[in-house]
């Protein structure tokens, strides 16, 4: 949710991040700061309904769902928090290891991350942020396109890398690879008029 903010410093850390004003939202990816803009109506509609479905399924189970703003610190080599240079706020994440949770949020990879794309986030989410999730070991990653009505699913393979993603239309229902009994109902998510599909381009004929 933002473009990189360039400041006269080569790299930021979580220590810098914690000193910034509380009324500003940021992400750090490999030391680069991204200002987070207020998301639009379609984005929040999709995130809200997705979170409701995930949270309802996980109620009473060991894994816990979280919705942004929620800091996820992704250290590279077990460095202390103050030296960590990647801190992200996934739209939705699920954490199954309670030892990763503390008052600051989550330290280490969530098991499942869902990012809902918007014009200001699409490039970052699909390039820098996806690479950070893969490197950290996020097992399952969904990229949801709210206007194109497509979801791209990345799954970590035995080599610790994302293989070829699976691409699905947001029709019917879709299970999570980690939670096969959880069927995300796209009909409930996209019934709102604010998230209707983008119409195809038209061509004027002579």
Secondary structure, DSSP 8 states (H G I E B T S, - for coil): ---EE--SSS---HHHHHHS-TTS-EEEETTEEEE-----HHHHHHHHHHHHHHHHHHTTSS-EEEESS--EE--SSS--GGG---EE--SEEEE--GGGEETTEEES--SEEEEEE-TTTHHHIIIIIHHHHHHHT-SEEEEEETTTTEEEEEEB-TTSSB-S-EEEESSSEEE-SS-TT-EEEHHHHS-SGGG-----------
